[in-house]
Amino acid sequence: MVKVAVVGATGYTGEELVETLLRNPEAEVTSLSALVEKEAKFSELYPRFGKKIDLVCKNLDIEEVSGKSDLVFLALPHTVSMKVAPEFLKKGKKVIDLSADYRLPADIYEKWYMTKHADSKNFGIAVYGLPELNREKIREARFVANPGCYPTGVILALLPLIRKIADEGLTIIADSKSGATGAGRKASIALSFGEIDENLKAYKANAHQHMPEMEHVLSGAAGKKIEVNFVPHLLPVRRGILSTIYIQHKGLSAEDKIHKMYTDRYGDEPFVRVSKPGELPQLQDVAGTNFCDIGIKVSRGMLVIVSVIDNLLKGASGQAVQNMNLMCGFDESTGLA
């Protein structure tokens, strides 16, 4: 059994981490911390955890957390994790960071997050935590950079074809729609009920900070530079991401052959499901699970790929626990649905 700490436990991903870890028989949650006005039992902050966990959620004390844990989850905002992660790494703790601070090379990170990186030396040991791409590296890792939610859905949708897409020089258009929890638990007029309910809007078209993450990871998988035209949208739902990817398929195979490429690539993956030929998945298929469902349709010279994930699980906390299982030598699916 591994003793785990959650730093940033009061955010959406932190709360989901606690819920997921409590279902994992191989994990014991021994420390919860966050920026809190008053220290209190976690079950007092979130009554649904009553009789599940009575740990006090405290302000972060690195010495105390380190003394109680073997592995630390950092569910912290971007630009904050890089100030905390090196302290836990120095103390020999395994670390899984759910922020963007270690997903990109320093120069790309600094351009898109508009801040100087405080810990560039640890980029060399941080493994990008997409199990379907880096499973064996994750098994040996002591520091994992958990992928972003939008990139998880888009990258998994493209991996089986990415070398062919690169060789043919095909244009990728990714249209993604996310529930409101994707923006985190924070006070914002733009995220208020009155602004979201009965509404749908695009934002940061080809300017979202997750776009370079997609391009960096896909370029590595393809062995060539990949560009993704990415437009995110905000859905009036709490959780889930649906990504529709469009590729003019000149030079690609027929639909049945493309479908076989996906089933061959993902047939043994515990958390990727490929829909039947011609069928496309929907958000309710994956809500509350760690699955990524992918569907394919070819029509009028266009390849359409649809992927759906729960942004709080496969897009964040569920994938983080999947990575923990790999890092600690447990069955990859332990505690996950």
Secondary structure, 3 states (H helix, E strand, C coil): CEEEEEECCCCHHHHHHHHHHHCCCCEEEEEEECCCCCCEEHHHHCHHHCCCCCCEEECCCHHHHHHHCCEEEECCCCCCHHHHHHHHHHCCCEEEECCCCCCCCHHHHHHHHCCCCCCHHHHHCCEECCHHHHHHHHHHCCEEECCCHHHHHHHHHHHHHHHHHHHHCCCEEEEEEECHHHHCCCCCHHHCHHHHCCCCEECCCCCCCCHHHHHHHHHHHHCCCCCEEEEEEECCCCCCEEEEEEEECCCCCCHHHHHHHHHHHHCCCCCEEECCCCCCCCHHHCCCCCCEEEEEEEECCEEEEEEEECCCCCCCHHHHHHHHHHHCCCCCCCCCC
